[in-house]
Amino acid sequence: MTLPSKELLSDVLETEVLGNFKFQDNVLYFECRIENLPTSRIIGVNIYELAHRCKEWAMSEGYWMYSATHENESYCYVNLNGISTPTCRHIFDTYGDTEPEAIFQASEWVRQQKGMQ
């Protein structure tokens, strides 16, 4: 599985992610900085919860994502300007081995569009 970047995780989780990723049993473990403390710690987040939070983050940035898996193919479509309205414009789509992976790829694309590289 392609994992999200530490920059995307930092934006989505609103904390400084330092790296040291480990993926095990649908949980992504990583090291992050603890606010107001001089140390860091390892935390874990369920990969499906993280994918959902990525979608919420993208919406807060002005993008709407639709994702699904159909016949063993996972995909994520990104729209601009809201949820399925006449002014909604399809602007990007991506595919992954799993639905969360497609969402992470689409979220990375949103980061690039917002100049958050």
C-alpha positions as CSV (number, residue, x, y, z in Angstrom):
1,M,0.0,0.0,0.0
2,T,1.2,3.5,-0.8
3,L,1.1,5.5,2.4
4,P,0.4,9.2,2.8
5,S,3.3,11.6,3.1
6,K,4.2,13.0,6.5
7,E,3.3,16.4,5.1
8,L,-0.3,15.3,4.3
9,L,-0.6,13.6,7.7
10,S,0.6,16.8,9.4
11,D,-2.1,18.8,7.5
12,V,-4.9,16.4,8.1
13,L,-4.1,15.6,11.7
14,E,-3.0,19.1,12.6
15,T,0.2,18.0,14.3
16,E,3.8,17.8,13.2
17,V,4.4,14.3,11.9
18,L,8.1,13.3,11.9
19,G,7.9,10.0,10.0
20,N,9.1,6.5,11.0
21,F,6.0,4.9,9.4
22,K,4.9,1.3,10.2
23,F,1.7,-0.2,8.7
24,Q,0.3,-3.2,10.5
25,D,-3.2,-4.7,10.8
26,N,-4.9,-1.7,9.1
27,V,-3.2,0.7,11.5
28,L,-0.6,3.3,10.5
29,Y,1.9,4.0,13.2
30,F,4.1,7.1,13.0
31,E,6.2,9.5,15.2
32,C,4.8,12.9,15.9
33,R,5.7,15.9,17.9
34,I,3.6,16.5,21.0
35,E,2.5,20.2,21.4
36,N,4.2,22.0,24.2
37,L,6.5,19.1,25.0
38,P,10.2,18.7,24.0
39,T,9.7,15.0,23.1
40,S,7.9,13.0,20.4
41,R,5.9,9.8,20.5
42,I,4.6,7.1,18.3
43,I,0.8,7.1,17.7
44,G,-1.4,4.9,15.5
45,V,-4.5,5.6,13.5
46,N,-6.8,3.2,11.7
47,I,-6.2,3.5,8.0
48,Y,-10.0,3.8,7.3
49,E,-10.4,6.5,9.9
50,L,-7.5,8.3,8.3
51,A,-9.0,8.0,4.8
52,H,-12.2,9.5,6.2
53,R,-10.3,12.4,7.8
54,C,-8.5,13.0,4.5
55,K,-11.9,13.4,2.8
56,E,-13.0,15.9,5.5
57,W,-9.7,17.8,5.2
58,A,-10.1,18.0,1.4
59,M,-13.7,19.4,1.8
60,S,-12.3,22.1,4.2
61,E,-9.9,23.0,1.3
62,G,-12.8,23.3,-1.2
63,Y,-12.7,19.9,-2.8
64,W,-15.2,17.1,-2.6
65,M,-14.1,13.4,-3.0
66,Y,-16.1,10.4,-4.0
67,S,-14.5,7.0,-3.5
68,A,-15.5,3.4,-3.9
69,T,-14.4,0.0,-4.9
70,H,-16.0,-1.8,-7.8
71,E,-15.0,-5.2,-9.2
72,N,-11.7,-5.2,-7.3
73,E,-10.8,-1.7,-8.6
74,S,-10.6,1.2,-6.1
75,Y,-10.9,4.7,-7.2
76,C,-11.4,8.3,-6.0
77,Y,-12.9,11.2,-7.9
78,V,-12.2,14.8,-6.9
79,N,-14.7,17.5,-7.6
80,L,-14.4,21.3,-7.1
81,N,-17.0,23.6,-5.7
82,G,-19.2,21.4,-3.6
83,I,-21.2,18.2,-3.6
84,S,-22.8,17.2,-6.9
85,T,-24.3,20.5,-7.9
86,P,-24.7,22.0,-11.3
87,T,-21.6,24.1,-10.6
88,C,-19.6,21.1,-9.4
89,R,-16.8,20.3,-11.8
90,H,-14.9,17.0,-11.9
91,I,-11.2,17.8,-12.0
92,F,-9.2,14.7,-11.0
93,D,-9.4,11.0,-10.5
94,T,-7.0,8.3,-9.3
95,Y,-7.0,4.6,-8.7
96,G,-5.3,2.5,-6.0
97,D,-5.0,-1.1,-4.8
98,T,-7.4,-0.2,-2.0
99,E,-9.9,2.6,-1.4
100,P,-7.8,4.3,1.3
101,E,-4.8,4.3,-1.1
102,A,-6.8,6.0,-3.8
103,I,-8.0,8.6,-1.2
104,F,-4.5,9.3,0.0
105,Q,-3.3,9.8,-3.7
106,A,-6.2,12.2,-4.3
107,S,-5.4,14.0,-1.0
108,E,-1.8,14.5,-2.1
109,W,-3.1,16.0,-5.3
110,V,-5.2,18.4,-3.3
111,R,-2.1,19.4,-1.3
112,Q,-0.2,20.2,-4.5
113,Q,-3.1,22.3,-5.9
114,K,-3.2,24.3,-2.7
115,G,0.5,24.9,-2.9
116,M,1.2,22.9,0.3
117,Q,4.3,21.2,-1.1
